[in-house]
Amino acid sequence: MTRPARSASFAAVALSAIALVSACSVAAVPSAIPSPSSTPGAGSVDGKTYLSTAVSGATLVPGSRVRIMFENGSLTANAGCNAMGGTYTIEGGRLTTAPMMSTDMGCADPLMEQDRWLATLLGDSAITIAGDTMTLDDGTIRATFLDREVADPDRPIEGTHWVLDGIVTGDATSSVPTGVTSTLVITGGQAAIDTGCNMGSATVQVAADTLTFGPMALTRMACPEAQSSVESAVVGVLDGTVTYTIDADVLTIDGGGKGLTYRAAS
């Protein structure tokens, strides 16, 4: 695994959003208790993220996927619409959650229904762990998940074609203006940079969780305001030593109060 230690993750973003909204209760559905041989403890899932691979008893909305993350006794989940989360326990082969908090976005009816059955499933269900596979079964819906690091491995920092996805200023992240494309490719100690306006390059030293950029050499083309604003953000972050994390296909670069998020090109 090439990923550095996580300092910012889906859980951090989801929980910060969750803290701002009202609690919603999660219904409990009775289910058979698995045999002791298949009974995991909370420690077996803590620190892991799982992605759905199969669901019976419900239909996944095309193009969506259930993501569940366990971290320090808290669970966060997303099925393509709202983020939900709360504390969890695993005892006697059952996963239960306290009443969970949820964001309150309005989505298409199929995604809203998907949120409802996921909340019920997480409220009280039989849980089994077999290697990298987790199964949740509430007696009505049975969902199978695979460890995210197996299902969707972290991309390597070097050699990946990274496309700018967001610009971070303080606690706010803004999207890249429509029609502007900015990229970053790091290979052999060199960074090839398209700022969205000009092309450039810089030396870069890659460490476990830091990147150290040398002075950036750029072409001098004048660009419209949207491209120029993206260029200013890119040049302002990719300068000197910055920290970075990779979560699957997302690269986050933190320059201390300002940052960039990139997504690996498919």
C-alpha positions in Angstrom: 0.0 0.0 0.0 1.4 3.3 -1.0 -0.9 5.6 1.0 0.6 7.8 3.8 -1.1 8.0 7.1 -4.6 9.6 6.8 -4.9 13.0 8.2 -8.1 14.0 6.4 -10.6 11.4 5.2 -14.2 10.9 4.2 -15.1 10.4 7.9 -13.7 13.8 8.9 -15.7 15.5 6.2 -18.9 13.5 6.8 -18.8 13.9 10.6 -18.2 17.7 10.4 -21.3 18.0 8.2 -23.3 15.6 10.4 -22.6 17.7 13.5 -24.6 20.5 12.0 -27.9 18.7 11.5 -30.7 17.1 13.5 -30.6 13.5 14.8 -32.8 10.9 13.2 -33.6 7.6 14.9 -32.7 4.3 13.3 -35.1 1.5 13.4 -34.0 -1.9 14.8 -35.0 -5.1 12.9 -34.7 -8.5 14.6 -32.4 -11.0 13.0 -30.8 -14.4 13.8 -27.6 -14.2 15.8 -24.6 -15.9 14.0 -22.6 -18.7 15.6 -19.8 -17.7 17.9 -17.2 -18.8 15.3 -18.4 -16.0 13.0 -18.8 -13.3 15.7 -16.3 -10.4 15.2 -15.5 -7.8 17.8 -15.5 -4.0 17.3 -11.7 -4.1 17.1 -11.9 -6.2 13.9 -13.5 -3.4 11.9 -12.2 -0.2 13.6 -10.0 1.9 11.3 -11.4 0.2 8.2 -13.6 1.4 5.3 -15.9 -1.0 3.4 -17.5 -0.7 0.0 -20.6 -2.6 -1.0 -20.2 -5.4 -3.5 -23.7 -7.1 -3.4 -27.1 -6.4 -1.9 -30.1 -8.7 -1.6 -33.5 -7.7 -0.4 -33.0 -4.2 -1.9 -31.8 -2.8 -5.1 -28.8 -0.5 -5.3 -29.5 2.6 -7.4 -27.5 2.3 -10.6 -24.1 4.1 -10.3 -24.3 4.3 -6.5 -22.3 2.4 -3.8 -22.6 2.0 -0.1 -19.5 3.2 1.8 -19.1 2.5 5.6 -16.2 3.7 7.7 -15.4 2.6 11.3 -13.2 4.9 13.3 -12.6 5.1 17.1 -16.0 3.7 18.0 -17.9 5.9 15.4 -19.4 4.8 12.1 -20.1 7.0 9.1 -21.9 5.8 6.0 -23.0 7.1 2.6 -25.1 5.5 -0.1 -25.0 8.2 -2.7 -27.1 10.9 -1.1 -26.8 11.9 2.6 -24.0 11.1 5.0 -25.0 9.5 8.3 -23.1 8.4 11.4 -23.0 7.8 15.1 -21.4 5.5 17.7 -21.6 1.8 17.2 -21.1 -1.4 19.1 -20.5 -5.0 18.1 -21.5 -7.6 20.6 -22.8 -11.2 20.3 -22.4 -11.0 16.5 -24.6 -8.0 16.1 -23.8 -4.5 14.9 -25.9 -1.8 16.6 -25.8 2.0 16.4 -27.0 4.7 18.7 -29.5 7.1 17.0 -27.6 8.5 14.1 -27.1 12.0 12.8 -27.6 12.7 9.1 -27.2 15.4 6.6 -30.5 16.6 5.1 -29.9 16.9 1.4 -32.9 16.4 -0.9 -32.1 13.7 -3.5 -34.1 11.7 -6.0 -36.6 9.3 -4.4 -34.6 6.1 -5.1 -31.6 7.5 -3.3 -33.7 8.7 -0.4 -35.2 5.2 -0.1 -31.7 3.8 -0.2 -30.7 6.0 2.7 -33.7 4.7 4.7 -32.9 1.0 4.2 -29.2 1.6 4.9 -30.1 3.4 8.2 -32.3 0.4 9.2 -29.6 -2.1 8.3 -27.0 -0.2 10.3 -29.3 0.2 13.3 -29.3 -3.5 14.2 -28.0 -6.4 12.1 -26.0 -9.6 12.3 -22.4 -9.0 11.2 -19.8 -11.5 10.0 -16.3 -10.9 8.9 -14.4 -13.3 6.7 -11.0 -12.0 5.7 -11.5 -8.7 3.8 -15.3 -9.3 3.4 -18.0 -8.0 5.8 -21.6 -9.1 5.7 -24.6 -7.3 7.3 -28.0 -9.0 7.6 -31.0 -7.6 9.3 -33.3 -10.5 8.3 -34.7 -8.5 5.4 -31.7 -7.0 3.6 -28.3 -8.7 3.3 -25.4 -6.6 2.1 -21.8 -7.8 1.4 -18.9 -5.4 1.6 -15.2 -5.5 0.7 -12.4 -3.7 2.5 -11.9 -0.4 0.6 -8.1 -0.9 0.4 -8.8 -4.1 -1.6 -11.8 -3.0 -3.5 -10.4 0.5 -4.5 -6.6 0.7 -3.6 -4.8 4.0 -3.1 -3.2 5.3 -6.3 0.5 5.9 -6.2 1.6 9.5 -5.8 4.1 9.1 -8.6 3.1 8.2 -12.1 -0.6 9.0 -11.6 -2.3 11.6 -13.8 -4.0 13.8 -11.2 -6.8 16.2 -12.3 -7.6 19.2 -10.0 -11.0 18.6 -8.4 -11.3 21.3 -5.7 -9.6 24.4 -4.3 -9.4 24.6 -0.5 -9.3 28.0 1.4 -9.6 27.6 5.1 -12.5 25.4 5.9 -14.2 25.9 2.5 -13.7 23.9 -0.7 -14.7 25.4 -4.1 -15.1 23.5 -7.3 -12.9 24.1 -10.3 -14.7 26.5 -12.8 -16.4 24.7 -15.7 -14.1 24.4 -18.7 -10.9 24.7 -16.7 -8.6 21.7 -16.5 -5.5 21.7 -14.2 -3.3 18.6 -13.9 -0.3 17.3 -11.9 2.0 14.4 -12.8 5.0 13.5 -10.6 7.7 11.3 -12.1 11.4 10.9 -11.2 11.7 13.9 -9.0 9.9 16.2 -11.5 6.4 17.6 -11.4 4.7 18.4 -14.7 2.0 21.0 -14.0 -0.8 22.4 -16.1 -2.2 25.3 -14.0 -5.3 25.6 -16.0 -3.7 28.5 -17.8 0.0 27.9 -18.3 2.2 24.8 -18.5 5.1 24.4 -16.1 7.4 22.2 -14.2 9.3 22.0 -10.9 11.6 19.7 -9.0 9.8 17.7 -6.2 11.0 15.6 -3.4 8.5 12.9 -2.4 8.4 11.7 1.2 5.9 9.5 3.1 3.5 12.4 3.7 5.1 15.5 2.3 6.0 17.0 -1.0 8.8 19.6 -1.3 8.5 21.6 -4.5 11.3 23.7 -6.0 10.7 27.0 -7.9 8.1 26.5 -10.6 9.0 27.4 -14.2 5.9 28.5 -16.2 5.0 29.7 -19.7 3.7 33.3 -19.7 0.4 33.1 -21.6 -2.3 35.6 -20.5 -5.6 33.8 -19.7 -9.3 34.7 -18.9 -10.2 35.3 -15.2 -11.4 31.8 -14.5 -8.2 30.1 -15.7 -6.0 32.8 -14.0 -7.7 32.3 -10.6 -7.1 28.5 -10.8 -3.5 29.2 -11.7 -3.0 31.5 -8.7 -4.4 28.8 -6.4 -2.2 26.0 -7.9 1.0 28.1 -7.8 0.2 29.3 -4.3 0.0 25.7 -3.0 2.6 23.8 -5.0 5.5 25.8 -3.4 7.9 24.6 -0.8 7.0 21.8 1.6 3.3 20.7 1.8 1.6 17.7 3.3 -0.5 15.2 1.3 -2.8 12.3 1.8 -4.2 9.8 -0.7 -7.5 8.0 -0.2 -8.3 5.7 -3.1 -8.3 8.0 -6.2 -8.3 11.3 -4.3 -5.1 13.2 -3.6 -5.4 16.1 -1.0 -2.5 18.6 -0.8 -2.4 20.8 2.3 -0.4 24.0 2.2 -1.5 25.3 5.6 -4.8 27.1 5.3 -4.9 26.6 1.6 -4.9 23.4 -0.4 -5.9 21.4 -3.5 -7.8 18.2 -4.1 -7.1 16.1 -7.1 -8.7 13.0 -8.5 -6.9 10.3 -10.5 -7.8 10.3 -14.2 -9.6 7.1 -15.1 
